[in-house]
Amino acid sequence: ISKSMVMGEVSRGSCRPASPSLEGALKAGWLKKQRSIMKNWQLRWFVLRSDQLYFYKDEEETKPQGCIPLQGCQVNELTANPDEPGRQLFEIVPGGTGEKDRTPISHESFLLMANSQTDMDDWVKAIRRVIWAPFGGGIFGQRLEDTVQYEKKFGPRLAPLLVEQCVDFIRERGLDEEGLFRMPGQANLVKELQEAFDCGDKPLFDSNTDVHTVASLLKLYLRELPEPVPLWSST
């Protein structure tokens, strides 16, 4: 698969016109995109709207150079190359959403570069939320009421499945654990679990699952909610 960003005349076909105004935008910012033929990098202003990722020459442009339709795509962070520090790369791959057991379709992917790890993480989460929200994923950073409303199809509940699952596991295995919610879990496993939930999966915890990892996952979910959860105290 050629990891490149096709130019506007190719990606514009299935895109709707969009105003550069940030009203209604889910996320906006500067990213570098790789051209499909020359393989050089171009700095462009990107705006995420609904299920489309538009790119402009700059913030003042009124007409997008093109866009990436996100429906049915996957987004992946790429492993950093130690020989090229500072290159935070991620790709958007057409096809595959909801078809995890099928052979991936060979399509040209879109390669993008952020200016920092934090910036890349924010873009990947925002795009993944757009892609997977229709399948019950994209819950990290999603409004609490939206998640609960979607999950009502699995039965009545007052909290998201992730919260129920984490709390039940901690009650069963972690109440006597020293440093609970203070000691960090396994960072790589927390990230894997976050990505699984964000992709609409419901990974199960077992006897080999570290309770600090589950506590860290729960803290991460609560920390990324758009609106903080109010806490009540009896004192």
Disulfide bonds with the S-S distance in Angstrom:
Cys15-Cys67 1.42
